[in-house]
Amino acid sequence: MVTSSKLESDGKMEVLIENGIRIGEIRKNFSRFYPYLKMELFKTMVINGNIHKDKLGDDFQLVQKNPFTISVSKNRSIASIKKDFLQYANLIVKVLRKSGNVWVEISHTDHWPLEQQNSEGEQMNQ
């Protein structure tokens, strides 16, 4: 199994999602690009007609028949990354921004580019 994140010369950033990858590896790869942002991943279940989402721990391994790559390039929004994870891996993503000693969920500005989100976090921590 190969897990990777890569930054290409044109600034294209990607995270590879494949069978057996651990959630912690996905999170670590994302944070390499954006140190002031943190990703949390959830799976959904329907129990008695109600939808529940369970946070996946770092050791949880994905069962993924077909590997795929998610672009986390600086011009992409959190909303578009959330859509990709839901569409390709059936996972819900929550992105948080560092603000001092706490992590704050990003909701009202999830249309901002990742680079802007990370810069905002950096400014809050100076």
C-alpha positions as CSV (number, residue, x, y, z in Angstrom):
1,M,0.0,0.0,0.0
2,V,1.3,3.4,-0.9
3,T,0.0,6.6,0.7
4,S,1.1,9.9,-0.4
5,S,0.6,13.6,-0.7
6,K,2.3,15.5,-3.4
7,L,3.1,19.1,-4.3
8,E,3.8,19.4,-8.0
9,S,5.8,22.3,-9.6
10,D,2.6,23.9,-10.8
11,G,1.3,24.2,-7.2
12,K,-1.2,21.3,-7.7
13,M,-1.6,19.6,-4.3
14,E,-3.2,16.2,-4.0
15,V,-4.0,13.6,-1.4
16,L,-4.2,9.9,-2.6
17,I,-7.0,7.9,-1.0
18,E,-6.6,4.1,-1.4
19,N,-7.6,0.9,0.2
20,G,-6.3,0.5,3.7
21,I,-5.2,4.1,4.2
22,R,-5.6,5.3,7.7
23,I,-7.6,8.4,8.5
24,G,-4.6,9.8,10.4
25,E,-2.5,9.6,7.2
26,I,-5.1,11.6,5.3
27,R,-5.2,14.2,8.0
28,K,-1.4,14.4,8.2
29,N,-1.1,14.8,4.4
30,F,-3.7,17.6,4.4
31,S,-1.9,19.4,7.3
32,R,1.4,19.2,5.5
33,F,-0.1,21.7,3.0
34,Y,-2.2,23.7,5.5
35,P,-0.7,23.8,9.0
36,Y,-3.4,26.1,10.3
37,L,-6.2,23.9,9.1
38,K,-7.3,20.5,10.5
39,M,-9.5,17.9,8.8
40,E,-11.9,15.6,10.6
41,L,-13.7,12.8,8.8
42,F,-17.0,11.1,9.7
43,K,-18.9,8.1,8.4
44,T,-22.7,8.2,8.3
45,M,-25.1,5.5,9.4
46,V,-28.9,5.3,9.4
47,I,-30.2,3.8,12.6
48,N,-34.0,3.6,13.0
49,G,-34.5,6.1,10.3
50,N,-32.2,8.7,11.9
51,I,-28.9,9.7,10.4
52,H,-25.9,9.5,12.7
53,K,-22.4,10.6,12.0
54,D,-19.4,9.0,13.8
55,K,-16.0,10.6,13.9
56,L,-13.3,8.4,12.5
57,G,-10.2,8.0,14.6
58,D,-6.7,8.2,13.2
59,D,-6.3,4.4,13.2
60,F,-9.5,3.7,11.2
61,Q,-8.6,2.1,7.8
62,L,-10.7,2.9,4.8
63,V,-12.0,0.1,2.6
64,Q,-11.8,1.6,-0.9
65,K,-12.2,-0.6,-4.0
66,N,-10.9,2.1,-6.4
67,P,-8.2,4.5,-5.4
68,F,-8.7,8.1,-6.2
69,T,-7.0,11.5,-5.7
70,I,-8.5,14.5,-4.0
71,S,-7.1,17.8,-5.1
72,V,-6.4,20.1,-2.2
73,S,-4.9,22.9,-4.3
74,K,-4.7,26.3,-2.8
75,N,-7.5,27.7,-5.0
76,R,-10.1,25.0,-4.0
77,S,-12.7,25.7,-1.4
78,I,-13.6,23.6,1.6
79,A,-17.1,23.2,0.2
80,S,-15.6,21.5,-3.0
81,I,-13.4,19.2,-0.9
82,K,-16.3,18.2,1.2
83,K,-18.3,17.4,-1.9
84,D,-15.4,15.2,-3.3
85,F,-15.0,13.2,-0.1
86,L,-18.8,12.6,0.1
87,Q,-19.0,11.6,-3.6
88,Y,-15.9,9.4,-3.8
89,A,-15.6,7.9,-0.3
90,N,-19.0,8.5,1.3
91,L,-17.3,10.4,4.1
92,I,-18.3,13.7,5.7
93,V,-15.5,16.2,6.1
94,K,-15.2,18.9,8.7
95,V,-12.4,21.5,8.4
96,L,-11.3,23.5,11.4
97,R,-9.0,26.5,11.6
98,K,-6.5,27.1,14.4
99,S,-7.3,30.1,16.5
100,G,-4.9,30.4,19.4
101,N,-5.0,27.2,21.4
102,V,-8.3,26.0,20.0
103,W,-9.6,24.7,16.6
104,V,-12.8,26.4,15.3
105,E,-15.1,24.8,12.7
106,I,-15.2,26.6,9.4
107,S,-18.8,27.0,8.2
108,H,-19.7,30.5,7.1
109,T,-16.5,30.9,5.0
110,D,-16.3,27.4,3.5
111,H,-16.5,29.0,0.0
112,W,-13.1,30.7,0.6
113,P,-10.0,29.1,-1.1
114,L,-7.9,26.9,1.1
115,E,-4.9,29.2,0.9
116,Q,-7.0,32.1,2.3
117,Q,-8.4,29.9,5.1
118,N,-4.9,28.9,6.1
119,S,-3.6,32.5,5.9
120,E,-6.5,33.6,8.1
121,G,-5.4,30.9,10.6
122,E,-1.8,32.0,10.5
123,Q,-2.8,35.6,11.2
124,M,-4.9,34.5,14.2
125,N,-1.8,32.8,15.6
126,Q,0.7,35.6,15.4
